[in-house]
């Protein structure tokens, strides 16, 4: 298993950015004395949550070992607390970076499949928001979207009315990320509107959502699940005991990998409670 840290200049962000890539090119079957590696790898673009960076998934879960078992490449960028959305005022185009530039760069740099059905995007919390929004914005690129404990905060953004010292309650922080908070609904980062648009245009990715039953985000995740099913999306929902923490995400990233359409996947036994 190759674990690669790479730095490259991003035109979308106008700076050099780091990424971490899990690439099972050196996988070896010792019983046959041969090196096993497909010509191109199916790929999961995996996004971290708020306060994190591109190293979080490898340090917080067993994603590296499970990706090796499944011949899956995993690309992990940094989102810098910006929810992976475009912000033209600050010249930080995180949406363009995640949905277009990162995919293009990694496909040119590593042996990754360029097929939509082999390209997936997922994330936890803030990264779940970013995966859902960017996946729905680029349905021609991503065949599947995975959201773990996704920070589906669309309905609560306008509740932040004060400028505080703490990031998570500071109206100024959310304005710096999303702009006018009264105009987010119906805009380019409204996951409800994006899902409806893709459904009408016939470009619906498959979607996996999960959340812990003790997580404060479970209600908006259940509501979005219901909306996706109403629109006819191929939606898988899983929930089970768990909070908003790495214990839950370590367990459920394995479920994500077992759900993804991987030809060489070793299907594990799911221990979560499945609802459809």
Secondary structure, DSSP 4 states (H G I P E B T S, - for coil): -EEEEEEEEETTTTEEEEEEEEEGGG-EETTTTEE---SSBEEEEEE--TT--TTHHHHHSSHHHHHHHTTEEEEE---TTSTT-EETTTTEEHHHIIIIIHHHHHHHHS-B---GGGEEEEEETHHHHHHHHHHHHTTTT-SEEEEES----GGGGGG--S--SSGGG-HHHHHHHHSSGGG-TTSTT-HHHHHHHHHHHT-PPEEEEEEETT-TTHHHHHHHHHHHHHTT--EEEEEES--SSHHHHHHHHHHHHHHS--TT-------SEE--
